[in-house]
Amino acid sequence: MGQQKLLIVKLGSLGDIIHTIPAQQRLAQHFPQAQIHWLTEPPYHTLLDHIPGISRVWLADTKKWRRHISSLPDSIQLIRALRQQHFEAALDFQGLVKSALLAKLSGAKRVIGFVAHQSREAASSYFYSETVVGDDGSRPHVVEINLQLARSLGCSTNGANPLIPLEIPSEAFDYVDDQLSKNNIVKPILVNPGAGWVTKLWPLRNYAQLLLRIHQELGHGIVLTYGPGEKDLVQEIQTVTAPHPIAAFPTTFLQLAALCRRSHLLIAGDTGPLHLAVALGTPTVAILGPTSPWRNGPFNEKDPIIKRYLFCSNSYKRTCHQFICMDIPVQEVFDAVTRRLES
């Protein structure tokens, strides 16, 4: 493919982007001379800027476009700039109408996405020149599904690997080391209680009980991690666990990555920090609710997945009036943590 250019369209979220990076790496290996560009939303460029093999990261602030009609010139300017790149192909890993439309408007010769019934929004397929079957019914992980899209350009799908070559700057490690030192913690266990969907949330009282048991019975230092809008969750847990000190401090994506590298283990639901930890090789324990373990759980078979299997399992519902899928006993999670630490 020489010096030709490819465009990856994956706007968000953190976990979805992390699950797409292995496909980007496979494209970079298969086309070492090609330029690979990535179209995403803020703030994910801060992560993608540190991934080898990405020539340029483009920002599409679609939320701003929807809120402010005055930002329309920004979107037009972006589309014009993308079209000037003369992309050989645009691969839409998002599967939404907005991502498919952006891929089409990029002017790429080929616009490739998943078949309609496997896209998040079936109408997205109207904008593709080619479609690919991502899930062949063999229960593939989302990392493997994304590799199928790369396969459309001739890449091999063998030997799927979730690990990503994130280049974490020294400043991120310096910040994390300073925070750990202030809290007298070495090699902590990380706990991320937040999630993007309310149905993915394990009860905060359960997290509090789990942290106390880890602190008292296993003797490990603990750090609570959180993202934008989740600080109240952390403070509520800290209130319940008082007077036992449970550390928590804000992190950027790169600082969170550095923290994962400094830690024994991360415990979380199906959320970005869990997938980041897996991608960096940090052991994890996953507490899953409405999402399927084979598709969205940790790719590493050594990482325990704690889940209730019910009539509504793997429904991918973002709201629910029962929340029975997250009615998981603390003992079950604690036992999984113990097993993973021993392994």
Contacts in CASP RR format, 6 or more apart in sequence:
PFRMAT RR
TARGET T0000
AUTHOR 0000-0000-0000
METHOD contacts of the structure
MODEL  1
MGQQKLLIVKLGSLGDIIHTIPAQQRLAQHFPQAQIHWLTEPPYHTLLDH
IPGISRVWLADTKKWRRHISSLPDSIQLIRALRQQHFEAALDFQGLVKSA
LLAKLSGAKRVIGFVAHQSREAASSYFYSETVVGDDGSRPHVVEINLQLA
RSLGCSTNGANPLIPLEIPSEAFDYVDDQLSKNNIVKPILVNPGAGWVTK
LWPLRNYAQLLLRIHQELGHGIVLTYGPGEKDLVQEIQTVTAPHPIAAFP
TTFLQLAALCRRSHLLIAGDTGPLHLAVALGTPTVAILGPTSPWRNGPFN
EKDPIIKRYLFCSNSYKRTCHQFICMDIPVQEVFDAVTRRLES
1 31 0 8 1.000
1 33 0 8 1.000
1 34 0 8 1.000
1 88 0 8 1.000
2 31 0 8 1.000
2 33 0 8 1.000
2 34 0 8 1.000
3 33 0 8 1.000
3 34 0 8 1.000
3 35 0 8 1.000
4 31 0 8 1.000
4 34 0 8 1.000
4 35 0 8 1.000
4 88 0 8 1.000
5 34 0 8 1.000
5 35 0 8 1.000
5 36 0 8 1.000
5 37 0 8 1.000
5 55 0 8 1.000
5 85 0 8 1.000
5 86 0 8 1.000
5 87 0 8 1.000
5 88 0 8 1.000
6 27 0 8 1.000
6 31 0 8 1.000
6 34 0 8 1.000
6 35 0 8 1.000
6 36 0 8 1.000
6 37 0 8 1.000
6 87 0 8 1.000
6 88 0 8 1.000
6 89 0 8 1.000
6 90 0 8 1.000
6 91 0 8 1.000
6 153 0 8 1.000
7 37 0 8 1.000
7 38 0 8 1.000
7 39 0 8 1.000
7 82 0 8 1.000
7 85 0 8 1.000
7 87 0 8 1.000
7 89 0 8 1.000
7 90 0 8 1.000
7 91 0 8 1.000
7 103 0 8 1.000
7 106 0 8 1.000
7 108 0 8 1.000
8 20 0 8 1.000
8 23 0 8 1.000
8 24 0 8 1.000
8 27 0 8 1.000
8 36 0 8 1.000
8 37 0 8 1.000
8 38 0 8 1.000
8 39 0 8 1.000
8 90 0 8 1.000
8 91 0 8 1.000
8 93 0 8 1.000
9 38 0 8 1.000
9 39 0 8 1.000
9 90 0 8 1.000
9 91 0 8 1.000
9 92 0 8 1.000
9 93 0 8 1.000
9 94 0 8 1.000
9 99 0 8 1.000
9 100 0 8 1.000
9 102 0 8 1.000
9 103 0 8 1.000
9 106 0 8 1.000
10 16 0 8 1.000
10 17 0 8 1.000
10 20 0 8 1.000
10 38 0 8 1.000
10 39 0 8 1.000
10 40 0 8 1.000
10 93 0 8 1.000
10 94 0 8 1.000
10 99 0 8 1.000
11 39 0 8 1.000
11 40 0 8 1.000
11 41 0 8 1.000
11 44 0 8 1.000
11 60 0 8 1.000
11 62 0 8 1.000
11 94 0 8 1.000
11 96 0 8 1.000
11 98 0 8 1.000
11 99 0 8 1.000
12 40 0 8 1.000
12 41 0 8 1.000
12 44 0 8 1.000
12 94 0 8 1.000
13 196 0 8 1.000
13 272 0 8 1.000
14 44 0 8 1.000
14 47 0 8 1.000
14 253 0 8 1.000
14 272 0 8 1.000
14 273 0 8 1.000
14 275 0 8 1.000
14 276 0 8 1.000
15 271 0 8 1.000
15 272 0 8 1.000
15 275 0 8 1.000
15 276 0 8 1.000
16 93 0 8 1.000
16 94 0 8 1.000
16 142 0 8 1.000
17 40 0 8 1.000
17 44 0 8 1.000
17 47 0 8 1.000
17 48 0 8 1.000
18 164 0 8 1.000
18 272 0 8 1.000
18 275 0 8 1.000
18 276 0 8 1.000
18 279 0 8 1.000
19 142 0 8 1.000
19 143 0 8 1.000
19 146 0 8 1.000
19 162 0 8 1.000
19 275 0 8 1.000
20 93 0 8 1.000
20 146 0 8 1.000
21 51 0 8 1.000
21 164 0 8 1.000
21 279 0 8 1.000
22 143 0 8 1.000
22 146 0 8 1.000
22 147 0 8 1.000
22 160 0 8 1.000
22 161 0 8 1.000
22 162 0 8 1.000
22 163 0 8 1.000
22 164 0 8 1.000
23 91 0 8 1.000
23 93 0 8 1.000
23 143 0 8 1.000
23 146 0 8 1.000
23 147 0 8 1.000
23 149 0 8 1.000
23 150 0 8 1.000
23 155 0 8 1.000
24 36 0 8 1.000
24 38 0 8 1.000
24 51 0 8 1.000
24 53 0 8 1.000
24 54 0 8 1.000
24 150 0 8 1.000
25 52 0 8 1.000
25 53 0 8 1.000
25 164 0 8 1.000
25 165 0 8 1.000
26 147 0 8 1.000
26 150 0 8 1.000
26 155 0 8 1.000
26 156 0 8 1.000
27 34 0 8 1.000
27 36 0 8 1.000
27 150 0 8 1.000
27 153 0 8 1.000
27 155 0 8 1.000
28 34 0 8 1.000
28 36 0 8 1.000
28 52 0 8 1.000
28 53 0 8 1.000
29 155 0 8 1.000
30 150 0 8 1.000
30 153 0 8 1.000
30 154 0 8 1.000
30 155 0 8 1.000
30 156 0 8 1.000
31 153 0 8 1.000
34 88 0 8 1.000
35 55 0 8 1.000
35 56 0 8 1.000
36 53 0 8 1.000
36 54 0 8 1.000
36 55 0 8 1.000
37 54 0 8 1.000
37 55 0 8 1.000
37 56 0 8 1.000
37 57 0 8 1.000
37 58 0 8 1.000
37 85 0 8 1.000
37 87 0 8 1.000
38 48 0 8 1.000
38 54 0 8 1.000
38 56 0 8 1.000
38 57 0 8 1.000
38 58 0 8 1.000
39 58 0 8 1.000
39 59 0 8 1.000
39 60 0 8 1.000
39 82 0 8 1.000
39 102 0 8 1.000
39 103 0 8 1.000
39 106 0 8 1.000
40 48 0 8 1.000
40 57 0 8 1.000
40 58 0 8 1.000
40 59 0 8 1.000
40 60 0 8 1.000
41 59 0 8 1.000
41 60 0 8 1.000
41 61 0 8 1.000
41 62 0 8 1.000
41 63 0 8 1.000
42 59 0 8 1.000
42 61 0 8 1.000
43 253 0 8 1.000
44 253 0 8 1.000
45 57 0 8 1.000
45 59 0 8 1.000
46 252 0 8 1.000
46 253 0 8 1.000
46 254 0 8 1.000
47 166 0 8 1.000
47 253 0 8 1.000
47 254 0 8 1.000
47 257 0 8 1.000
48 54 0 8 1.000
48 57 0 8 1.000
49 57 0 8 1.000
50 166 0 8 1.000
50 167 0 8 1.000
50 168 0 8 1.000
50 169 0 8 1.000
50 254 0 8 1.000
51 164 0 8 1.000
51 165 0 8 1.000
51 166 0 8 1.000
51 167 0 8 1.000
52 165 0 8 1.000
52 167 0 8 1.000
58 78 0 8 1.000
58 81 0 8 1.000
58 82 0 8 1.000
59 78 0 8 1.000
60 75 0 8 1.000
60 78 0 8 1.000
60 102 0 8 1.000
61 71 0 8 1.000
61 74 0 8 1.000
62 98 0 8 1.000
64 71 0 8 1.000
64 74 0 8 1.000
65 71 0 8 1.000
65 72 0 8 1.000
65 74 0 8 1.000
65 75 0 8 1.000
79 102 0 8 1.000
79 105 0 8 1.000
79 106 0 8 1.000
82 102 0 8 1.000
82 105 0 8 1.000
82 106 0 8 1.000
82 107 0 8 1.000
83 105 0 8 1.000
83 106 0 8 1.000
83 107 0 8 1.000
85 106 0 8 1.000
86 107 0 8 1.000
87 106 0 8 1.000
87 107 0 8 1.000
87 108 0 8 1.000
87 109 0 8 1.000
88 108 0 8 1.000
88 109 0 8 1.000
88 110 0 8 1.000
89 108 0 8 1.000
89 109 0 8 1.000
89 110 0 8 1.000
89 111 0 8 1.000
89 112 0 8 1.000
89 153 0 8 1.000
90 103 0 8 1.000
90 104 0 8 1.000
90 106 0 8 1.000
90 107 0 8 1.000
90 108 0 8 1.000
90 110 0 8 1.000
90 111 0 8 1.000
90 112 0 8 1.000
91 103 0 8 1.000
91 112 0 8 1.000
91 113 0 8 1.000
91 149 0 8 1.000
91 150 0 8 1.000
91 152 0 8 1.000
91 153 0 8 1.000
92 99 0 8 1.000
92 100 0 8 1.000
92 103 0 8 1.000
92 111 0 8 1.000
92 112 0 8 1.000
92 113 0 8 1.000
92 114 0 8 1.000
92 124 0 8 1.000
92 127 0 8 1.000
92 128 0 8 1.000
93 99 0 8 1.000
93 113 0 8 1.000
93 146 0 8 1.000
93 149 0 8 1.000
94 100 0 8 1.000
94 120 0 8 1.000
94 124 0 8 1.000
95 113 0 8 1.000
95 114 0 8 1.000
95 119 0 8 1.000
95 120 0 8 1.000
95 121 0 8 1.000
95 124 0 8 1.000
96 119 0 8 1.000
96 120 0 8 1.000
96 121 0 8 1.000
96 124 0 8 1.000
97 121 0 8 1.000
97 123 0 8 1.000
97 124 0 8 1.000
97 127 0 8 1.000
99 124 0 8 1.000
100 111 0 8 1.000
100 113 0 8 1.000
100 119 0 8 1.000
100 124 0 8 1.000
100 125 0 8 1.000
100 126 0 8 1.000
100 127 0 8 1.000
100 128 0 8 1.000
101 127 0 8 1.000
103 111 0 8 1.000
103 113 0 8 1.000
103 127 0 8 1.000
103 128 0 8 1.000
104 111 0 8 1.000
104 127 0 8 1.000
104 128 0 8 1.000
110 129 0 8 1.000
110 130 0 8 1.000
111 127 0 8 1.000
111 128 0 8 1.000
111 129 0 8 1.000
111 130 0 8 1.000
112 128 0 8 1.000
112 129 0 8 1.000
112 130 0 8 1.000
112 131 0 8 1.000
112 132 0 8 1.000
112 149 0 8 1.000
112 152 0 8 1.000
112 153 0 8 1.000
113 119 0 8 1.000
113 124 0 8 1.000
113 125 0 8 1.000
113 128 0 8 1.000
113 130 0 8 1.000
113 131 0 8 1.000
113 132 0 8 1.000
113 149 0 8 1.000
114 125 0 8 1.000
114 131 0 8 1.000
114 132 0 8 1.000
114 133 0 8 1.000
114 134 0 8 1.000
114 145 0 8 1.000
114 149 0 8 1.000
115 125 0 8 1.000
115 131 0 8 1.000
115 132 0 8 1.000
115 133 0 8 1.000
115 134 0 8 1.000
116 122 0 8 1.000
116 123 0 8 1.000
116 124 0 8 1.000
116 125 0 8 1.000
116 131 0 8 1.000
118 133 0 8 1.000
118 134 0 8 1.000
118 135 0 8 1.000
119 125 0 8 1.000
125 131 0 8 1.000
130 152 0 8 1.000
132 148 0 8 1.000
132 149 0 8 1.000
132 151 0 8 1.000
132 152 0 8 1.000
133 148 0 8 1.000
134 140 0 8 1.000
134 145 0 8 1.000
134 148 0 8 1.000
134 149 0 8 1.000
135 145 0 8 1.000
139 292 0 8 1.000
139 294 0 8 1.000
139 295 0 8 1.000
140 148 0 8 1.000
140 294 0 8 1.000
140 295 0 8 1.000
141 160 0 8 1.000
141 162 0 8 1.000
141 294 0 8 1.000
141 295 0 8 1.000
141 296 0 8 1.000
141 297 0 8 1.000
141 299 0 8 1.000
142 295 0 8 1.000
142 296 0 8 1.000
143 160 0 8 1.000
143 161 0 8 1.000
143 162 0 8 1.000
143 299 0 8 1.000
144 157 0 8 1.000
144 160 0 8 1.000
145 295 0 8 1.000
147 155 0 8 1.000
147 157 0 8 1.000
147 160 0 8 1.000
148 157 0 8 1.000
150 157 0 8 1.000
151 157 0 8 1.000
160 299 0 8 1.000
162 278 0 8 1.000
162 279 0 8 1.000
162 299 0 8 1.000
162 300 0 8 1.000
163 279 0 8 1.000
163 280 0 8 1.000
163 281 0 8 1.000
164 279 0 8 1.000
164 280 0 8 1.000
166 254 0 8 1.000
166 257 0 8 1.000
166 279 0 8 1.000
166 280 0 8 1.000
168 254 0 8 1.000
168 257 0 8 1.000
168 258 0 8 1.000
168 261 0 8 1.000
169 254 0 8 1.000
172 252 0 8 1.000
172 254 0 8 1.000
172 255 0 8 1.000
172 257 0 8 1.000
172 258 0 8 1.000
173 258 0 8 1.000
173 261 0 8 1.000
173 262 0 8 1.000
175 251 0 8 1.000
175 255 0 8 1.000
175 258 0 8 1.000
176 251 0 8 1.000
176 255 0 8 1.000
176 258 0 8 1.000
176 259 0 8 1.000
176 262 0 8 1.000
177 262 0 8 1.000
179 247 0 8 1.000
179 249 0 8 1.000
180 186 0 8 1.000
180 188 0 8 1.000
180 223 0 8 1.000
180 247 0 8 1.000
180 262 0 8 1.000
183 223 0 8 1.000
183 245 0 8 1.000
183 247 0 8 1.000
185 221 0 8 1.000
185 222 0 8 1.000
185 223 0 8 1.000
185 247 0 8 1.000
187 220 0 8 1.000
187 262 0 8 1.000
187 263 0 8 1.000
187 264 0 8 1.000
188 220 0 8 1.000
188 221 0 8 1.000
188 222 0 8 1.000
188 223 0 8 1.000
188 247 0 8 1.000
188 262 0 8 1.000
188 263 0 8 1.000
188 264 0 8 1.000
189 214 0 8 1.000
189 218 0 8 1.000
189 220 0 8 1.000
189 221 0 8 1.000
189 222 0 8 1.000
189 223 0 8 1.000
189 263 0 8 1.000
189 264 0 8 1.000
189 265 0 8 1.000
189 266 0 8 1.000
189 267 0 8 1.000
189 337 0 8 1.000
190 222 0 8 1.000
190 223 0 8 1.000
190 224 0 8 1.000
190 225 0 8 1.000
190 259 0 8 1.000
190 260 0 8 1.000
190 263 0 8 1.000
190 265 0 8 1.000
190 266 0 8 1.000
190 267 0 8 1.000
190 268 0 8 1.000
190 273 0 8 1.000
190 277 0 8 1.000
191 207 0 8 1.000
191 210 0 8 1.000
191 211 0 8 1.000
191 222 0 8 1.000
191 223 0 8 1.000
191 224 0 8 1.000
191 225 0 8 1.000
191 266 0 8 1.000
191 267 0 8 1.000
191 268 0 8 1.000
192 224 0 8 1.000
192 225 0 8 1.000
192 226 0 8 1.000
192 266 0 8 1.000
192 267 0 8 1.000
192 268 0 8 1.000
192 269 0 8 1.000
192 271 0 8 1.000
192 273 0 8 1.000
192 274 0 8 1.000
193 201 0 8 1.000
193 202 0 8 1.000
193 204 0 8 1.000
193 207 0 8 1.000
193 224 0 8 1.000
193 226 0 8 1.000
193 230 0 8 1.000
193 233 0 8 1.000
193 234 0 8 1.000
193 237 0 8 1.000
193 268 0 8 1.000
194 200 0 8 1.000
194 201 0 8 1.000
194 226 0 8 1.000
194 227 0 8 1.000
194 230 0 8 1.000
194 233 0 8 1.000
194 268 0 8 1.000
194 269 0 8 1.000
194 271 0 8 1.000
195 201 0 8 1.000
195 268 0 8 1.000
195 269 0 8 1.000
195 270 0 8 1.000
195 271 0 8 1.000
196 271 0 8 1.000
197 290 0 8 1.000
197 318 0 8 1.000
198 318 0 8 1.000
198 319 0 8 1.000
199 289 0 8 1.000
199 290 0 8 1.000
199 317 0 8 1.000
199 318 0 8 1.000
199 319 0 8 1.000
199 320 0 8 1.000
199 323 0 8 1.000
199 325 0 8 1.000
199 326 0 8 1.000
200 269 0 8 1.000
200 270 0 8 1.000
200 271 0 8 1.000
200 288 0 8 1.000
200 289 0 8 1.000
200 290 0 8 1.000
200 291 0 8 1.000
200 326 0 8 1.000
201 326 0 8 1.000
202 269 0 8 1.000
202 287 0 8 1.000
202 326 0 8 1.000
202 328 0 8 1.000
202 333 0 8 1.000
203 326 0 8 1.000
204 233 0 8 1.000
204 236 0 8 1.000
204 237 0 8 1.000
204 240 0 8 1.000
205 240 0 8 1.000
206 328 0 8 1.000
206 330 0 8 1.000
206 333 0 8 1.000
207 237 0 8 1.000
208 237 0 8 1.000
208 240 0 8 1.000
208 241 0 8 1.000
209 330 0 8 1.000
210 267 0 8 1.000
210 330 0 8 1.000
210 333 0 8 1.000
210 334 0 8 1.000
210 337 0 8 1.000
211 222 0 8 1.000
211 224 0 8 1.000
211 237 0 8 1.000
211 241 0 8 1.000
211 244 0 8 1.000
211 246 0 8 1.000
212 241 0 8 1.000
212 244 0 8 1.000
213 330 0 8 1.000
213 334 0 8 1.000
214 220 0 8 1.000
214 221 0 8 1.000
214 222 0 8 1.000
214 334 0 8 1.000
214 337 0 8 1.000
215 221 0 8 1.000
215 222 0 8 1.000
215 241 0 8 1.000
215 244 0 8 1.000
215 246 0 8 1.000
216 244 0 8 1.000
218 337 0 8 1.000
218 338 0 8 1.000
218 341 0 8 1.000
220 264 0 8 1.000
220 341 0 8 1.000
221 247 0 8 1.000
222 246 0 8 1.000
222 247 0 8 1.000
223 246 0 8 1.000
223 247 0 8 1.000
223 248 0 8 1.000
223 249 0 8 1.000
223 259 0 8 1.000
223 263 0 8 1.000
224 234 0 8 1.000
224 237 0 8 1.000
224 238 0 8 1.000
224 246 0 8 1.000
224 247 0 8 1.000
224 248 0 8 1.000
225 248 0 8 1.000
225 251 0 8 1.000
225 256 0 8 1.000
225 259 0 8 1.000
225 266 0 8 1.000
225 273 0 8 1.000
226 233 0 8 1.000
226 234 0 8 1.000
226 248 0 8 1.000
226 250 0 8 1.000
227 250 0 8 1.000
227 251 0 8 1.000
231 250 0 8 1.000
234 248 0 8 1.000
237 246 0 8 1.000
238 246 0 8 1.000
238 248 0 8 1.000
251 259 0 8 1.000
253 276 0 8 1.000
256 273 0 8 1.000
256 276 0 8 1.000
257 276 0 8 1.000
257 280 0 8 1.000
260 266 0 8 1.000
260 273 0 8 1.000
260 276 0 8 1.000
260 277 0 8 1.000
260 280 0 8 1.000
260 281 0 8 1.000
260 282 0 8 1.000
261 280 0 8 1.000
261 282 0 8 1.000
263 277 0 8 1.000
263 282 0 8 1.000
264 283 0 8 1.000
264 341 0 8 1.000
265 282 0 8 1.000
265 283 0 8 1.000
265 284 0 8 1.000
265 285 0 8 1.000
265 337 0 8 1.000
265 340 0 8 1.000
265 341 0 8 1.000
266 273 0 8 1.000
266 274 0 8 1.000
266 277 0 8 1.000
266 282 0 8 1.000
266 283 0 8 1.000
266 284 0 8 1.000
266 285 0 8 1.000
267 284 0 8 1.000
267 285 0 8 1.000
267 287 0 8 1.000
267 333 0 8 1.000
267 337 0 8 1.000
268 274 0 8 1.000
268 277 0 8 1.000
268 284 0 8 1.000
268 286 0 8 1.000
268 287 0 8 1.000
269 286 0 8 1.000
269 287 0 8 1.000
269 288 0 8 1.000
269 289 0 8 1.000
270 286 0 8 1.000
270 288 0 8 1.000
270 289 0 8 1.000
270 291 0 8 1.000
270 296 0 8 1.000
270 297 0 8 1.000
274 284 0 8 1.000
274 286 0 8 1.000
274 297 0 8 1.000
274 298 0 8 1.000
277 283 0 8 1.000
277 284 0 8 1.000
278 284 0 8 1.000
278 298 0 8 1.000
278 299 0 8 1.000
278 300 0 8 1.000
278 303 0 8 1.000
281 300 0 8 1.000
283 300 0 8 1.000
283 302 0 8 1.000
283 303 0 8 1.000
283 340 0 8 1.000
283 341 0 8 1.000
283 343 0 8 1.000
284 298 0 8 1.000
284 300 0 8 1.000
284 303 0 8 1.000
284 340 0 8 1.000
285 303 0 8 1.000
285 304 0 8 1.000
285 306 0 8 1.000
285 333 0 8 1.000
285 336 0 8 1.000
285 337 0 8 1.000
285 340 0 8 1.000
286 293 0 8 1.000
286 297 0 8 1.000
286 298 0 8 1.000
286 303 0 8 1.000
286 304 0 8 1.000
286 305 0 8 1.000
286 306 0 8 1.000
287 306 0 8 1.000
287 307 0 8 1.000
287 326 0 8 1.000
287 328 0 8 1.000
287 333 0 8 1.000
288 296 0 8 1.000
288 297 0 8 1.000
288 305 0 8 1.000
288 306 0 8 1.000
288 307 0 8 1.000
289 307 0 8 1.000
289 308 0 8 1.000
289 313 0 8 1.000
289 325 0 8 1.000
289 326 0 8 1.000
290 312 0 8 1.000
290 313 0 8 1.000
290 314 0 8 1.000
290 315 0 8 1.000
290 316 0 8 1.000
290 317 0 8 1.000
290 318 0 8 1.000
290 320 0 8 1.000
290 325 0 8 1.000
291 297 0 8 1.000
291 314 0 8 1.000
291 316 0 8 1.000
292 313 0 8 1.000
292 314 0 8 1.000
293 305 0 8 1.000
293 307 0 8 1.000
297 303 0 8 1.000
297 305 0 8 1.000
298 305 0 8 1.000
302 340 0 8 1.000
302 343 0 8 1.000
303 340 0 8 1.000
304 336 0 8 1.000
304 339 0 8 1.000
304 340 0 8 1.000
306 328 0 8 1.000
306 332 0 8 1.000
306 333 0 8 1.000
306 336 0 8 1.000
307 313 0 8 1.000
307 325 0 8 1.000
307 328 0 8 1.000
308 324 0 8 1.000
308 325 0 8 1.000
308 326 0 8 1.000
308 327 0 8 1.000
308 328 0 8 1.000
310 324 0 8 1.000
310 325 0 8 1.000
312 324 0 8 1.000
312 325 0 8 1.000
313 325 0 8 1.000
END
